[in-house]
Amino acid sequence: MSYLSGTYSGMHDFLDKIRSFLFSNGWSVNSWIADEQGYESWTGLTYVGAKRLHVQKQAADNTWMYFNLKSVTRGVIFEDRYPNNYTQNGRYYAEIRGIGINGSTGYSAGSSWDKQPGAPVAGATGKSIGACVTEIPTSGVNNYYAFQNGDTVMIVAEILPSGTFMFLCFGCLKKAGVITGGQFYFASCDSYFPSFNYHFGYNGTTRNNHRTQIFAHNLTNEGAGGIYFNADSSADWRHNGKEGSAITDKAYYLRVAGNAPYNNPNAEGGRHFNNFCYTRCPNHFNGVSVLSPIYIFTKRADGRFSYIGRPDGVRAINISAYSPAEEMSIESDVWKIFPALTKQDERAEITNLYSYIGFAFLKSS
């Protein structure tokens, strides 16, 4: 278990802080170099400054984990993501000003950062996907928090305005049994049109369309993470999305306990674990919100779902009773709590619960 907090002064400095944290916790750095390769070049979008980081580590069960990260001051870093020059609040839909991540099954110095061996792609298109954080400030001093529990790494960045947070999480699941694979990653934004999702309806304090959807991959939110494993003669990255869509092109997919609830908890789709997690907290008996493990299920060849594991040291939580970065102790465990974006989000009414969604990360035990 490891915890570190500090400040960063821009996306490249932030990625460098991530590199140092990983190195000090047993990760090997395969590459840490400047990289000016980008996708799309529309009028008004000038690809500005980038660095790439490739790391690897062997998990406790001997699974090899490979992850690829890239920081960019401004640019489109995933291949042909949303190939239209539409803008929202001065940003092209697919551009980011931050850090992107995806996983792979190996490392090749001669391959582009996002197309490493075995990296995830969008269905039959072969185009790269991943996840990202965006709107990382280019100046000033901002806070970050880094956690490693078991084989799970959690990185939190506070961005502007103060009290707004973005996440990168990756590693290997704490598995439910003997499963080949288990490498995973997710982040706050999808790789398809992250700026659109973040800025949609933006009025200075509100992001009406933004929410962290773990491993999401569907027609409207392509690429927000994935899990690699081998089951039923299918070795690939699996996602939480629409089965068999034109984009995902996957026969197998995930169901995730801990994602954002449906807007209406009384609708048929709202009567499930996630809505109970967020609407029935904090507990009226003790005033404490329940820390809900993020259980991952996958569809099997027979059409049924099997539980495969969860990220270690990460919990979903209703944050209505907590302040950003507040700590909560349960016996000897100390958890640090963050909103999924910002607690000040105006979407706080009972039928639209995104402003109550948060994560708790295990700081010490």
N, C-alpha and C positions, 0 to 999 in steps of 0.2 A: 504494500500500500504506500502511495506517495502523493503528496499534495504540495502545490506551489502557487503562490499568487504574486503578482507584480504589475508593472505597467508596460505599455508598448506605445510606440510613436508613429505607427503606420503599418500597412499590411505586410511589408517585407520584414520589418522588425518583429512583428507578431509571429510570422512564420519562422523566423530565426529563433524566437523564444520557444516555439513548439519543438523545433529541431533540438535545441539544447536540453529541453525537458525529456524528450524521448531518448536521446543519447545517454543521459544520466540514469535512465531506467531500463537499460539493457537493449535498446533498439540499435540496430546497425544502420548507418547512413550510407546508402548506395550512391547517392548523388545529391549535391547542393550547388546549383549553378544558375546563372542568368539564362532566361529563355524568352526570346521575343516572338515565338511562334504564336499566331492567333488565328481566329476564324472570323469571317465577315469584316467588311470595311465600308460602312455606309458613310454618307456625308455627315459630318459632325461627330463620328465615332473614330477617334484616333487611338490606336492600340498603344498604351503607355505602360512601359516598365513591368517586367515580370521576373519571378524567380521560381524554380521548381525544386521540390524535395522528394526523394524516394527513400523509403525506410523499410526495414524488414525485421522480423523477430520470430522465434519459435515459441509457440504457446506451451502451456504446461503439459498438454496432451500430445505435444510434438507436431501439431499443425503449424505449417509455415504461414505467417501473415505478411502480406506485401501491401503497402499503401503508398499512394502517389498524391502529392499536394502541389498546388501552384498558386502563387500570389500574383495579383495584377492590380496596378493602379487604376486601369480602366480597360476593359476588353471583353471579348467573347472567347472563352477558353475551352468550351466543349464543342465538338464538331457540328457545324451547321445547325446549332440550336436555334429554333424558331427563326427560320431564314426569311424574315420580313423586317423592313426598316420602320416598324412602328415604334412610337415613343410613349412614355408615360412619365410625367413630371420631369422631363428633360433626360430620361434614360431610355435607351433602346431596351426592348423587352428582355433580350437575352444577355445583356451585358452585366458584368459584376464589377464591383470595386472592393475586392476582398480576396478570399481564398477558396479554391475548389478542391475537392477530394474524390477519388474513387479507389477501389481495390483492384488487385490483380493476383495472379497465381505465380508470378515470377517477375524478374526485372531484366530489362534490356537497355543498355546505354544508347543503342542506336534507334530506339523507338521514341515516338513523341510522348510527352508526359501522360496524356490521357489514353493512350493506346498501348499500354504495356501488355505483356503476355497474359492472356486470360482475363483482361479487363472487361467490364460489362458494356454491352452495346444495346441499342434500341431495336429489339426484334430482328427482323430480317434485313434492316437497313444497314447494319454494320456501323452505325454512327455512334460515337462515344457518348456516354451518359455518366452522371455522378451526382454530386450534391455540393452545396457551397454555403458560405456566409458572404454577405454583401454589405455595402455601406460602411466598411471599416474606415474610420477617419484617417485622413492622410497627414494630419498634424495634431499637435496637442498631446497630452499624456492621458492615456485611457487604461482602465483596469482589465486584467485577465486573470483567469483561474485555471489551473491544470490539475487533473486527478488521474491516478492510475490505480485501479483495483483489480487484482488478478490479471486477466488478459484484456481488460477494458480500459481505454483511455478516453477521458472526457475533457474537452477544452472549451472554456467559456470566454467570450469576449464581450465586454461592455462597450457599446457604441453610443453615438449621440442620437437623441438627447439622453442625458444621464438617466440611468434606470432602465435602459433598453439593452437586451442581451441576444447574442447569437451563439450557436453551438456547433461543435464538431465532435462526433463520437465514433470510435472505431476500435477494432480488436477482434477477439474471438469469443463467441458465446460461452456461457457456462451451460454446458450441454446436459440434456436430460438422459442421455445414454451414450452408447458407442456410435458416434456419427462421424462420417468422413467429411471434413470441412468445418464450417461454422464461422469463418471469417466474415465480418460485417462492418458496415460503415453507415452513418446517416449524418445529416446536417440540417440547419434551419431552413434552407431554401433548396428547391429543385433546380436541376440544371437546364430545364427547358426554357422558361422565361422568368428567371428569378427577380429581375427588377420590376416586371409587371406585377408579380405576386406581392412584392414588398410595398410598392408605391401605389397600388390601386386604391383610389379613394383617399390618398394621403392629404391631410390638411394641417400637418405640423405635429399632431399628436396621435393620429389614428392610422392604422393600416387595416382597412376593412377586409382585405382578402388574404392577409398573411396568417399562416399558422404552421407550426411544425408538424408535419405528417411523416411519421417514421417509416422508412422504406417504401414510401408512396411511389407508384409508377402506373399512371393511367392516362386517359385521354386528356385530362386537364392539368396533370401535375406529374410530368414525366421526369423521373430521376430524382429521388430524394434519399437514395441509399439502397442497399441490398445485402443479401446474405448468400455466401457461396457454400454449397455442400452437394454431396453426391447421394441421391436416393432414387430408387425405382429406375435405375439405368439412365438417370438424367443428372449430369454434373454441370452446374451453371449457377449464375447469380439469380436469386429469386427475389421477388418484389411483392409489395402489398398493393395490388392493383386490380384492374379489370381483366379477367381471364380471357385470353384469346382475342384481345382488341387488336386493331391494325397496328398499334404502336408497340404494345408489349410482346405480342406474338409468343406468349408462353402458355404451356399447358398446365404448369404448376405455379401456384402463387401462395402468398402468406396471408395470415390474419394476425393482427397485432393488438394485444390488450395494452392500452396506455396511450393510443392515439387520441387526437381531438375528438370530442363527441359530435354527434349530429346536431345541427342547429336547434331542432325541436326534440327535446327528450321524451315527448309524449308520442312521437311518431313511431311507427313499427320499427324502423332502423335504430331508433334512439333507445330502445329498451334492451340494452346490453351492458356489458361490464364497464365500458368507458364512461357511459352516462352515470351509472351508479357511483363510480369513482369520483366524479367531479361534482355531482349534485347532492350527494349525501355527506359531504365533508364541509367543515370539520365535524368530528364526532361530537354529538350533543352530550355524551356522557363525560368526556374528558377535555373537550375543546381542542383536540389534536387532529390534524388531517392524517388520513391513512396514507402510508407509503406503499404504493401499488407496484409490484414487480412488472416489468414489461415482458410478458409472456409471448413467445413467438410460436405460432402453429403454421404448418405447411400442408397443402393439399397433396394427397398421395395418389398413386395410380388408380386405386379403387374408388376415388372420389371422396374419401373421408379425410379428416384433418388429424395430424399427429403433432403433439407438443415436442419441440426440438430444443428449447432452451431460452435463456434470457441474458441480456448484458449484465455483467457483474457490477454491483455498486451503483446502479442507476434505478431510480424509481420515478413514477408519475405521481403528481400530487396536486391537490387543489390548494392554491396559494393565497386564498382570500384572507386567511388569518396570519399571514406572514409578510415581512418586508423583503425586498430583493436582497440577496446575499445573506439573509439571516441564517443562523445555525440552530438546529434542533437536536437535542440529545435524547436517545433512547437507550437506557442503561449505559453501557460503555461506548456505544456508537454515536458519533457526531456526524450529522448530515447538514450539508449546505444547500440552501433552497434558492432557486431562481425562477422567475416567470419565463414562459416559453418565448415571449417577446418583451412585453412590458405590462406591469400591473395597472398602469394608468390608462390602458386601452379603454375606450368608452363602451365597448361591447360587453357590458356587465349584467345585462338583464337575464332573467332566468332561462329564457328560451334561446339565448345566444351566449355561450359560456366561455368563449375563447380567452377572455381576460383572466379567468381563474386557472388556466392551465399552466402547470409548471413542472420542473424536474428537481429532484433532490439527488445530490451526489454524495457518496460516503467519503468524508474527509479523514476520519480517524476511527479506530476501534480499539 
